[in-house]
Amino acid sequence: MLGYALGHGLSNPRTTQLIASSLTFVVFGFTPILFPAEQLPGWLAALNWWFPFRHMAVIVRDALAPQLVANAPISYLMVGIWGLVGTGLSAWALGRRR
């Protein structure tokens, strides 16, 4: 939904591509998806708790091995909230283009 909002909210395709590429780099480089959050500095681990990427990884782990995952309902809640925020941003961007 965030990509949809970016695509409709920005008029320059090159700017949209630059932001999307930067987000991809940041997401895979600085979020605890492939490594534990304890390897990050404390402030970055705390910041990543509020973003949906870590929670998406927890949901996938919960689907594969539910006995190894703690606090999965919180992750479902966070991803749901981010889904609603993304849907709202996309609707706003789409309505603005008319």
N, C-alpha and C positions, 0 to 999 in steps of 0.2 A: 504494500500500500504506500510505503514511503517513496518507492521508485515511481509509482503512478502519480503521486502528488508532485514529485520533482519534474516529471515529464510534462505535466500540464501547467505547473506553476511557473516554470522558467521559459522564457521565449527563445533563448539561444541554445541550440542543441549542443554546441561545444561546451558551454558552461555546465549543462546537465551531465554530459559525459565525463567532464573533469570531476565534478562532485561525486558521481557514482563510482568512478575509479578510485578516488581518494577514500570514500567510505569502505570500499572493498578492502583496500590495504589496511585501513585502521581496524576494521572488524576482525580480520584474520591475524593481524599482527599484535594487537593490544587487548584482546578479549580472551578470557579463560575458556576457550572452547576446546582446544587441543592440549592444554596443560592446566594444572591446578591454579586456582586463584592465589594460593599462598606464594607463588613465584613472582607475583607482581608487587610493586610497592603498595603500601597500605592505602594510600589515597586513591590509587588507580583501581585497586580491588574494590574499594568502597564505591567508587564511581560506576564501575562495571556492574555492580549489583542492581543498579537502577535501570540499566539498559536491557533489552530483551534477549541479547545474543547468548549470554550465559544461561539464562532460563530456558531458551530453546534447546541448548545442549543437555540440560538436566532432564527435559521432557523426553528427548530421544533416549537418553540413558535409562530413564524410568520405563520406557516401552521395551527396551532390550533386557534389562536386569532390574526389575522393580525392588528386589530385596536389597540392593546395594545403594539405593537412592533415598536420601532423607529430604523432607520438606518439598516434595514434588507439588503439592497443592498450591504452595506459594508461587512456584514457577508458572503453573497454569494460570493463576490469577494475574501475574505480571505480564505474561504474553497476551492474555485477553485484554488487559488495559491498553497495552501498546497497539493491539489490533484495532481497538475502538478509536484511539488517538490517530492512527494512520488512516482509518476510514474517514474520520472527521476532516483531516487535512486534505485527503483526496477529494472529498465532496466539496470542500471550500475552494480548492484549486480548480476543479471542474466547473463550479458555478461562476467563478471569476472570469473564466475564458469566454463566456457567452457574450 
